[in-house]
Amino acid sequence: AQTVTQSQPEMSVQEAETVTLSCTYDTSESDYYLFWYKQPPSRQMILVIRQEAYKQQNATENRFSVNFQKAAKSFSLKISDSQLGDAAMYFCAYRTSGTYKYIFGTGTRLKVLA
Amino acid sequence: NAGVTQTPKFQVLKTGQSMTLQCAQDMNHEYMSWYRQDPGMGLRLIHYSVGAGITDQGEVPNGYNVSRSTTEDFPLRLLSAAPSQTSVYFCASSYSIGTGGVNEQYFGPGTRLTVT
């Protein structure tokens, strides 16, 4: 069975600084997808970034980028130039290609300090 | 498009009562799913559907029933509510782009359920 682990329950970052959120996963599959979701206090789940396992290039979306290490089964999220609006819970998620079952990590609460 | 809608937003039940959480999407998505979110446990899949008339169990299906009679609707039924079912429930939908495609999930706003 696949698992997703987020070992940092809470992180803090100063406004305009950079922070990295960690995620590791376990799977025996070779074709899968990884996602980072943001959940602000409004409770709405928002997709931040996604990565196809077959792509070696790390995904980037504006200030958000990932460090995807397939051999190490690591998928960290880097937020550059942190803003107050980045404060939220961040969830890492996994899905095996060809299936519809998503597996979520337990989340990391990010605080942004002014 | 309204996207994914859920009703109600909040609900309080007494132990043993039954109720249905409603979920609807207007994006003609094939896939729909229900999750529960509990503190420190992330989102856990309850049931999912890959199309009208087809449903399957997720990680935590006990105590919940689902059906999918139309593409748009995917209600979640609590048969006999228990305090352990106190949680925030999310419905999500996704389109299919064939095998191997990346398709994001669109989430509803959630329902906070309290069982006393």
Interface residues (C-beta under 8 A of the other chain):
Chain A: V4 Q6 P9 D31 Y33 F35 S42 R43 Q44 M45 L47 R50 E52 F91 A93 S97 G98 Y100 K101 Y102 I103 F104 G105 T106 G107
Chain B: Y31 S33 Y35 G40 M41 G42 L43 R44 L45 Y48 V50 G58 V88 F90 A92 S94 T99 G100 V102 E104 Q105 F107 P109 G110
